[in-house]
Amino acid sequence: TLRKKRGVCQDFSHVMIGALRSLGLPARYVSGYLRSGASYQGAEASHAWVAVFFPGLGWLDFDPTNDVVPDTNHLTLA
């Protein structure tokens, strides 16, 4: 993914999780869907993004594929 500078949402999420954990930040993989018709990459199929824990704030989600903070179009399953 890093060398070829391409991949799918699962690849981008795993790279981001590795980077966050290397900085000592707890991070986890989030699996779900994007609402149909959403103007993001990955709609119409399962999707993955990242949650990172910030002391004092809790778990915050980030979608590295679309470079957004997940919103109501992101449907978390696990």
LOVEXLUM-19140 format. One record per residue: z, x, y of N, C-alpha, C, O, CB in turn; residue number from 1; residue in three letters. Coordinates in pm, 1 decimal, m for minus. Each point is the difference from the previous one (the first is absolute). Glycine has a CB too. Layout:
<nodes>
nz=Z&nx=X&ny=Y&caz=Z&cax=X&cay=Y&cz=Z&cx=X&cy=Y&oz=Z&ox=X&oy=Y&cbz=Z&cbx=X&cby=Y&num=NUM&residuo=ala
...
</nodes>
This chain:
<nodes>
nz=0.0&nx=82.5&ny=m119.6&caz=0.0&cax=m82.5&cay=119.6&cz=0.0&cx=86.5&cy=125.5&oz=m76.0&ox=m25.8&oy=93.3&cbz=196.6&cbx=m154.3&cby=m218.7&num=1&residuo=thr
nz=m36.3&nx=281.9&ny=127.9&caz=4.8&cax=86.4&cay=118.9&cz=m125.8&cx=84.9&cy=11.6&oz=m57.0&ox=13.9&oy=108.3&cbz=306.5&cbx=m8.1&cby=m124.4&num=2&residuo=leu
nz=m291.9&nx=50.5&ny=m95.7&caz=m116.7&cax=88.7&cay=4.0&cz=m127.5&cx=m75.8&cy=34.7&oz=m78.8&ox=45.1&oy=83.0&cbz=189.2&cbx=101.5&cby=m251.7&num=3&residuo=arg
nz=m130.6&nx=m262.0&ny=105.1&caz=m122.9&cax=m77.3&cay=21.9&cz=8.0&cx=m93.9&cy=119.7&oz=m101.0&ox=m55.1&oy=43.9&cbz=60.8&cbx=69.0&cby=m286.7&num=4&residuo=lys
nz=163.0&nx=m31.7&ny=295.9&caz=23.2&cax=m86.5&cay=116.1&cz=m49.5&cx=m141.7&cy=m22.7&oz=m58.0&ox=m63.8&oy=87.8&cbz=40.0&cbx=263.5&cby=57.2&num=5&residuo=lys
nz=43.6&nx=m246.4&ny=m267.4&caz=m32.2&cax=m139.0&cay=m31.5&cz=83.7&cx=m42.5&cy=m119.4&oz=55.8&ox=82.9&oy=m71.9&cbz=m292.0&cbx=m58.5&cby=162.3&num=6&residuo=arg
nz=243.3&nx=m153.0&ny=m109.3&caz=77.2&cax=m55.8&cay=m109.6&cz=21.5&cx=m147.6&cy=24.4&oz=m64.8&ox=m60.8&oy=85.2&cbz=177.7&cbx=281.2&cby=m125.6&num=7&residuo=gly
nz=m20.4&nx=m277.3&ny=m36.0&caz=33.3&cax=m141.0&cay=13.9&cz=144.2&cx=m11.5&cy=47.8&oz=70.8&ox=100.1&oy=11.6&cbz=m235.7&cbx=m164.8&cby=m193.5&num=8&residuo=val
nz=207.2&nx=m56.9&ny=209.2&caz=132.9&cax=m21.7&cay=57.7&cz=112.0&cx=61.8&cy=m83.7&oz=97.5&ox=51.5&oy=54.6&cbz=m184.4&cbx=m261.4&cby=45.1&num=9&residuo=cys
nz=72.7&nx=204.6&ny=m231.3&caz=102.0&cax=58.5&cay=m86.4&cz=9.4&cx=151.3&cy=21.7&oz=109.7&ox=55.7&oy=4.3&cbz=m149.8&cbx=m238.0&cby=m173.6&num=10&residuo=gln
nz=m74.4&nx=248.0&ny=182.9&caz=m2.7&cax=144.4&cay=25.6&cz=66.5&cx=33.4&cy=132.8&oz=84.4&ox=89.3&oy=6.4&cbz=m295.2&cbx=m70.6&cby=m140.0&num=11&residuo=asp
nz=173.8&nx=m89.1&ny=238.7&caz=55.1&cax=27.3&cay=132.9&cz=150.6&cx=m24.1&cy=2.7&oz=74.3&ox=73.6&oy=64.9&cbz=m294.3&cbx=m136.7&cby=38.1&num=12&residuo=phe
nz=264.4&nx=m40.4&ny=m173.7&caz=143.1&cax=m29.2&cay=m4.9&cz=76.7&cx=110.4&cy=m71.3&oz=106.4&ox=41.0&oy=46.5&cbz=m158.6&cbx=m284.8&cby=m44.4&num=13&residuo=ser
nz=0.0&nx=292.4&ny=m113.9&caz=68.7&cax=107.4&cay=m72.4&cz=4.3&cx=129.6&cy=80.8&oz=100.7&ox=70.7&oy=m2.9&cbz=m173.4&cbx=m175.3&cby=m211.9&num=14&residuo=his
nz=m33.3&nx=136.4&ny=285.8&caz=0.0&cax=119.2&cay=86.2&cz=105.5&cx=m14.6&cy=109.5&oz=74.5&ox=94.0&oy=27.6&cbz=m320.5&cbx=m56.8&cby=m74.0&num=15&residuo=val
nz=252.5&nx=m155.5&ny=109.0&caz=98.7&cax=m22.1&cay=106.1&cz=142.6&cx=7.0&cy=m54.6&oz=87.9&ox=57.4&oy=64.3&cbz=m254.3&cbx=m200.4&cby=57.6&num=16&residuo=met
nz=190.1&nx=85.8&ny=m238.9&caz=132.9&cax=5.1&cay=m61.1&cz=40.1&cx=145.1&cy=m26.1&oz=113.1&ox=39.0&oy=28.9&cbz=m150.2&cbx=m265.6&cby=m134.4&num=17&residuo=ile
nz=m53.5&nx=305.8&ny=51.7&caz=28.9&cax=141.0&cay=m24.5&cz=33.8&cx=74.5&cy=127.6&oz=92.7&ox=80.9&oy=2.6&cbz=m243.9&cbx=m89.3&cby=m197.9&num=18&residuo=gly
nz=75.8&nx=m18.7&ny=301.5&caz=25.7&cax=66.8&cay=128.5&cz=135.5&cx=m40.7&cy=56.8&oz=75.4&ox=84.7&oy=47.8&cbz=m322.1&cbx=m76.8&cby=m3.6&num=19&residuo=ala
nz=277.5&nx=m136.6&ny=m49.2&caz=128.5&cax=m48.0&cay=51.7&cz=117.2&cx=56.8&cy=m79.2&oz=100.4&ox=41.6&oy=57.9&cbz=m213.0&cbx=m251.1&cby=18.1&num=20&residuo=leu
nz=99.6&nx=211.2&ny=m208.1&caz=107.7&cax=53.8&cay=m83.5&cz=17.6&cx=150.0&cy=21.6&oz=111.6&ox=51.2&oy=m9.8&cbz=m157.4&cbx=m229.6&cby=m159.6&num=21&residuo=arg
nz=m63.3&nx=249.4&ny=198.6&caz=11.8&cax=144.1&cay=26.6&cz=78.1&cx=25.7&cy=128.3&oz=54.2&ox=108.9&oy=19.3&cbz=m271.5&cbx=m69.9&cby=m138.1&num=22&residuo=ser
nz=223.3&nx=m138.7&ny=206.3&caz=79.7&cax=8.8&cay=123.0&cz=142.6&cx=m50.1&cy=m20.1&oz=79.6&ox=m2.5&oy=93.9&cbz=m288.8&cbx=m26.9&cby=37.5&num=23&residuo=leu
nz=240.6&nx=m10.4&ny=m254.1&caz=133.9&cax=m48.1&cay=m30.5&cz=21.1&cx=m147.0&cy=28.0&oz=113.9&ox=m46.7&oy=m0.2&cbz=m36.4&cbx=271.4&cby=48.5&num=24&residuo=gly
nz=m184.5&nx=m299.2&ny=m24.1&caz=10.9&cax=m143.5&cay=27.6&cz=m22.9&cx=m79.7&cy=m128.2&oz=m98.7&ox=23.6&oy=m69.6&cbz=20.2&cbx=13.2&cby=307.1&num=25&residuo=leu
nz=167.1&nx=m130.3&ny=m270.1&caz=m22.7&cax=m85.7&cay=m115.9&cz=m123.0&cx=m88.9&cy=25.6&oz=m11.0&ox=m64.5&oy=104.3&cbz=260.4&cbx=66.2&cby=m160.0&num=26&residuo=pro
nz=m339.5&nx=m3.2&ny=m40.2&caz=m121.4&cax=m80.6&cay=14.6&cz=m33.0&cx=m64.0&cy=m133.6&oz=27.9&ox=56.5&oy=m105.8&cbz=m114.3&cbx=93.6&cby=290.1&num=27&residuo=ala
nz=26.1&nx=m269.8&ny=m178.6&caz=m35.7&cax=m70.1&cay=m121.9&cz=m137.3&cx=m65.4&cy=13.6&oz=m49.1&ox=m25.6&oy=109.9&cbz=292.3&cbx=m13.8&cby=m157.6&num=28&residuo=arg
nz=m301.9&nx=13.9&ny=m66.5&caz=m131.2&cax=m60.9&cay=m13.3&cz=16.9&cx=m151.9&cy=4.2&oz=89.1&ox=m55.0&oy=m64.8&cbz=m176.5&cbx=252.5&cby=m71.3&num=29&residuo=tyr
nz=2.5&nx=m263.9&ny=211.8&caz=2.3&cax=m146.2&cay=7.4&cz=m133.4&cx=m51.5&cy=m52.3&oz=m106.4&ox=47.1&oy=40.2&cbz=266.5&cbx=m45.7&cby=159.0&num=30&residuo=val
nz=m152.8&nx=m97.5&ny=m288.4&caz=m119.6&cax=m58.5&cay=m59.1&cz=m9.8&cx=m145.9&cy=41.7&oz=100.1&ox=m71.7&oy=2.9&cbz=m88.4&cbx=230.9&cby=m199.2&num=31&residuo=ser
nz=m132.0&nx=m202.0&ny=228.2&caz=m18.4&cax=m138.8&cay=39.8&cz=m145.5&cx=m31.2&cy=26.2&oz=m90.2&ox=57.5&oy=m60.9&cbz=317.8&cbx=m57.3&cby=157.5&num=32&residuo=gly
nz=m248.2&nx=m91.8&ny=m5.5&caz=m134.6&cax=m44.9&cay=34.4&cz=m13.1&cx=m13.3&cy=150.4&oz=98.5&ox=m16.0&oy=72.1&cbz=m118.2&cbx=m104.2&cby=m291.2&num=33&residuo=tyr
nz=m104.3&nx=127.1&ny=264.3&caz=m32.1&cax=m35.3&cay=138.0&cz=m58.8&cx=m139.6&cy=m3.0&oz=m80.4&ox=m33.0&oy=m87.2&cbz=40.0&cbx=275.9&cby=156.1&num=34&residuo=leu
nz=80.2&nx=m323.2&ny=25.2&caz=m49.1&cax=m137.5&cay=7.6&cz=m152.5&cx=m0.5&cy=11.7&oz=m57.1&ox=79.2&oy=75.0&cbz=273.6&cbx=m153.1&cby=33.3&num=35&residuo=arg
nz=m281.7&nx=m14.7&ny=m182.1&caz=m145.8&cax=m11.6&cay=7.1&cz=m43.7&cx=m24.0&cy=143.1&oz=62.4&ox=m77.2&oy=72.9&cbz=m69.2&cbx=m12.3&cby=m306.8&num=36&residuo=ser
nz=m98.3&nx=154.5&ny=273.1&caz=m51.5&cax=m13.8&cay=134.9&cz=64.4&cx=95.0&cy=99.0&oz=m41.7&ox=6.5&oy=115.6&cbz=m4.2&cbx=m241.1&cby=m168.2&num=37&residuo=gly
nz=147.1&nx=308.4&ny=8.9&caz=62.5&cax=97.6&cay=89.7&cz=m101.5&cx=108.2&cy=34.0&oz=m82.1&ox=37.9&oy=m83.5&cbz=311.3&cbx=m83.7&cby=m15.1&num=38&residuo=ala
nz=m223.0&nx=94.2&ny=219.6&caz=m98.8&cax=99.7&cay=44.2&cz=48.4&cx=142.1&cy=m28.0&oz=m13.5&ox=89.0&oy=83.9&cbz=m64.2&cbx=m247.6&cby=94.4&num=39&residuo=ser
nz=133.9&nx=178.6&ny=m296.6&caz=47.8&cax=130.5&cay=m43.2&cz=m77.4&cx=44.9&cy=m122.5&oz=m54.9&ox=m82.2&oy=m73.4&cbz=283.1&cbx=33.7&cby=166.3&num=40&residuo=tyr
nz=m232.2&nx=179.8&ny=m114.7&caz=m56.3&cax=51.1&cay=m124.1&cz=95.5&cx=m35.4&cy=m113.0&oz=121.5&ox=12.8&oy=14.9&cbz=m241.3&cbx=176.8&cby=105.5&num=41&residuo=gln
nz=66.0&nx=m233.6&ny=m232.2&caz=82.8&cax=m31.6&cay=m114.7&cz=24.3&cx=m147.5&cy=m22.5&oz=62.2&ox=m37.6&oy=m99.3&cbz=41.8&cbx=252.2&cby=135.6&num=42&residuo=gly
nz=m152.3&nx=m300.4&ny=54.7&caz=13.9&cax=m143.9&cay=m21.9&cz=m87.5&cx=m38.8&cy=m118.8&oz=m98.6&ox=67.7&oy=m29.2&cbz=146.6&cbx=m110.4&cby=276.3&num=43&residuo=ala
nz=m13.4&nx=m63.2&ny=m313.9&caz=m72.3&cax=m52.0&cay=m116.7&cz=33.8&cx=75.0&cy=m129.2&oz=m64.1&ox=m23.7&oy=m102.4&cbz=m119.0&cbx=m43.9&cby=256.5&num=44&residuo=glu
nz=280.0&nx=155.4&ny=m151.7&caz=43.6&cax=70.8&cay=m121.0&cz=147.3&cx=34.9&cy=17.3&oz=56.6&ox=m18.4&oy=107.7&cbz=m290.5&cbx=113.0&cby=m151.2&num=45&residuo=ala
nz=295.5&nx=m44.2&ny=m62.7&caz=138.3&cax=45.0&cay=16.4&cz=1.5&cx=112.6&cy=102.5&oz=m100.3&ox=68.7&oy=19.5&cbz=160.4&cbx=m134.2&cby=m258.4&num=46&residuo=ser
nz=53.0&nx=83.9&ny=303.4&caz=9.4&cax=98.4&cay=107.1&cz=133.3&cx=73.0&cy=m11.9&oz=94.5&ox=m51.8&oy=m59.6&cbz=m242.3&cbx=m88.6&cby=211.3&num=47&residuo=his
nz=155.5&nx=259.0&ny=m95.7&caz=123.2&cax=78.9&cay=m2.5&cz=28.6&cx=55.0&cy=138.5&oz=m91.4&ox=30.8&oy=76.4&cbz=52.9&cbx=29.2&cby=m317.4&num=48&residuo=ala
nz=167.7&nx=m48.2&ny=272.2&caz=43.4&cax=62.8&cay=123.7&cz=135.3&cx=64.0&cy=m24.6&oz=44.6&ox=6.6&oy=m114.6&cbz=m173.2&cbx=m173.1&cby=256.2&num=49&residuo=trp
nz=193.7&nx=212.8&ny=m39.1&caz=119.1&cax=83.4&cay=m13.1&cz=116.2&cx=m61.3&cy=77.0&oz=m19.0&ox=m58.9&oy=106.4&cbz=m125.1&cbx=263.2&cby=m133.5&num=50&residuo=val
nz=264.9&nx=m190.0&ny=m27.6&caz=122.5&cax=m33.2&cay=72.5&cz=81.4&cx=128.9&cy=11.1&oz=14.2&ox=72.9&oy=m98.2&cbz=m13.3&cbx=m316.8&cby=14.6&num=51&residuo=ala
nz=51.5&nx=271.7&ny=200.5&caz=82.5&cax=119.4&cay=22.3&cz=134.0&cx=m44.2&cy=57.6&oz=6.4&ox=m90.5&oy=83.2&cbz=m211.8&cbx=236.7&cby=m44.8&num=52&residuo=val
nz=312.0&nx=m81.3&ny=m83.9&caz=133.8&cax=m36.3&cay=44.5&cz=42.9&cx=87.7&cy=116.4&oz=m0.9&ox=122.8&oy=m9.4&cbz=58.3&cbx=m199.0&cby=m222.1&num=53&residuo=phe
nz=m19.5&nx=11.2&ny=342.0&caz=52.8&cax=69.2&cay=116.9&cz=145.8&cx=m40.9&cy=17.9&oz=28.8&ox=m118.2&oy=18.7&cbz=m258.5&cbx=126.7&cby=91.4&num=54&residuo=phe
nz=322.7&nx=87.9&ny=m115.4&caz=140.8&cax=m35.2&cay=20.6&cz=17.4&cx=m76.6&cy=131.8&oz=m55.1&ox=38.6&oy=103.0&cbz=126.1&cbx=165.4&cby=m235.2&num=55&residuo=pro
nz=4.9&nx=m310.8&ny=127.4&caz=22.9&cax=m81.8&cay=118.8&cz=m104.6&cx=m107.8&cy=20.5&oz=24.6&ox=m97.0&oy=71.8&cbz=84.5&cbx=291.9&cby=28.4&num=56&residuo=gly
nz=m225.6&nx=m179.9&ny=m162.2&caz=m107.2&cax=m99.7&cay=13.1&cz=m29.6&cx=m71.7&cy=m130.7&oz=m36.2&ox=m117.7&oy=m0.3&cbz=m60.5&cbx=255.5&cby=181.4&num=57&residuo=leu
nz=112.0&nx=m67.2&ny=m291.4&caz=m32.7&cax=m56.3&cay=m130.2&cz=m141.6&cx=35.7&cy=m41.9&oz=m59.0&ox=96.2&oy=49.3&cbz=217.8&cbx=m282.7&cby=m5.5&num=58&residuo=gly
nz=m211.7&nx=107.5&ny=m135.2&caz=m133.9&cax=23.8&cay=m53.6&cz=m106.2&cx=m56.0&cy=93.7&oz=5.3&ox=m117.0&oy=38.0&cbz=86.8&cbx=110.7&cby=m271.2&num=59&residuo=trp
nz=m187.7&nx=89.3&ny=269.8&caz=m113.4&cax=m41.2&cay=83.8&cz=m128.5&cx=28.4&cy=m75.6&oz=m13.9&ox=104.7&oy=m63.1&cbz=143.1&cbx=m59.1&cby=276.8&num=60&residuo=leu
nz=m223.2&nx=m139.4&ny=m207.0&caz=m126.2&cax=12.8&cay=m72.3&cz=m110.1&cx=58.5&cy=88.9&oz=m2.9&ox=m21.1&oy=121.3&cbz=69.5&cbx=m173.5&cby=m264.4&num=61&residuo=asp
nz=m156.9&nx=268.8&ny=78.1&caz=m117.2&cax=58.4&cay=66.1&cz=m118.2&cx=m9.8&cy=m94.9&oz=14.2&ox=24.1&oy=m119.9&cbz=129.8&cbx=134.4&cby=256.8&num=62&residuo=phe
nz=m259.9&nx=m193.5&ny=m84.2&caz=m123.1&cax=m8.3&cay=m78.7&cz=m89.3&cx=117.0&cy=41.4&oz=m69.6&ox=m9.1&oy=101.1&cbz=85.5&cbx=m246.6&cby=m121.1&num=63&residuo=asp
nz=m15.3&nx=366.4&ny=m56.7&caz=m79.1&cax=116.6&cay=40.1&cz=m150.7&cx=m21.7&cy=m11.0&oz=m77.0&ox=67.5&oy=68.4&cbz=266.6&cbx=72.4&cby=m141.1&num=64&residuo=pro
nz=m232.2&nx=m231.8&ny=m11.2&caz=m143.2&cax=m26.8&cay=m15.3&cz=m58.5&cx=m59.6&cy=127.5&oz=m110.1&ox=35.9&oy=41.8&cbz=144.0&cbx=m71.0&cby=m287.5&num=65&residuo=thr
nz=40.3&nx=m55.4&ny=306.3&caz=m47.3&cax=m69.8&cay=119.4&cz=65.5&cx=48.9&cy=128.5&oz=m31.8&ox=m48.5&oy=108.5&cbz=m9.8&cbx=m147.5&cby=m251.9&num=66&residuo=asn
nz=134.0&nx=293.0&ny=131.3&caz=69.1&cax=57.3&cay=115.1&cz=68.7&cx=m108.5&cy=83.2&oz=m12.3&ox=m4.7&oy=122.4&cbz=m154.7&cbx=191.8&cby=m118.6&num=67&residuo=asp
nz=240.7&nx=m275.2&ny=m75.6&caz=71.8&cax=m108.5&cay=66.4&cz=138.6&cx=m16.9&cy=m61.7&oz=26.8&ox=46.3&oy=m110.9&cbz=m245.2&cbx=m161.3&cby=163.1&num=68&residuo=val
nz=304.6&nx=48.0&ny=21.8&caz=125.4&cax=m48.8&cay=m54.7&cz=m34.0&cx=m134.2&cy=m65.0&oz=m53.8&ox=m88.1&oy=67.0&cbz=201.6&cbx=208.8&cby=109.7&num=69&residuo=val
nz=m117.5&nx=m138.2&ny=m305.6&caz=m34.7&cax=m126.3&cay=m65.1&cz=53.6&cx=m121.5&cy=75.4&oz=109.0&ox=1.5&oy=57.0&cbz=m109.8&cbx=119.0&cby=m274.3&num=70&residuo=pro
nz=m80.6&nx=m224.7&ny=214.7&caz=35.3&cax=m123.6&cay=70.0&cz=m2.4&cx=m115.6&cy=m98.7&oz=10.6&ox=21.7&oy=m120.7&cbz=m105.1&cbx=67.0&cby=337.9&num=71&residuo=asp
nz=81.0&nx=m208.0&ny=m168.9&caz=1.7&cax=m118.4&cay=m88.1&cz=m121.4&cx=m6.9&cy=m92.4&oz=m1.9&ox=m81.7&oy=m92.0&cbz=129.6&cbx=m38.2&cby=268.1&num=72&residuo=thr
nz=m229.0&nx=203.6&ny=m153.8&caz=m115.0&cax=5.2&cay=m90.5&cz=29.2&cx=84.2&cy=m124.5&oz=m75.3&ox=m6.0&oy=m97.2&cbz=m75.7&cbx=m21.9&cby=294.9&num=73&residuo=asn
nz=257.9&nx=105.2&ny=m195.9&caz=42.4&cax=81.7&cay=m113.7&cz=100.7&cx=m80.2&cy=m82.3&oz=105.3&ox=m39.2&oy=50.3&cbz=m143.9&cbx=255.7&cby=79.8&num=74&residuo=his
nz=5.8&nx=m240.3&ny=m255.6&caz=84.3&cax=m79.7&cay=m89.2&cz=60.3&cx=92.3&cy=m105.3&oz=m70.5&ox=46.0&oy=m89.8&cbz=m71.4&cbx=m253.9&cby=128.1&num=75&residuo=leu
nz=271.4&nx=235.2&ny=m27.7&caz=67.9&cax=90.4&cay=m90.6&cz=28.7&cx=m66.6&cy=m134.6&oz=51.0&ox=m111.9&oy=m5.4&cbz=49.5&cbx=227.7&cby=202.8&num=76&residuo=thr
nz=m134.2&nx=m45.4&ny=m306.3&caz=34.8&cax=m45.5&cay=m134.5&cz=107.8&cx=86.9&cy=m61.1&oz=93.5&ox=m51.3&oy=m61.4&cbz=m324.1&cbx=m36.4&cby=33.0&num=77&residuo=leu
nz=219.0&nx=218.9&ny=44.3&caz=98.0&cax=92.5&cay=m60.3&cz=7.6&cx=128.0&cy=81.0&oz=76.5&ox=90.2&oy=m34.2&cbz=m121.2&cbx=m186.0&cby=m193.8&num=78&residuo=ala
</nodes>
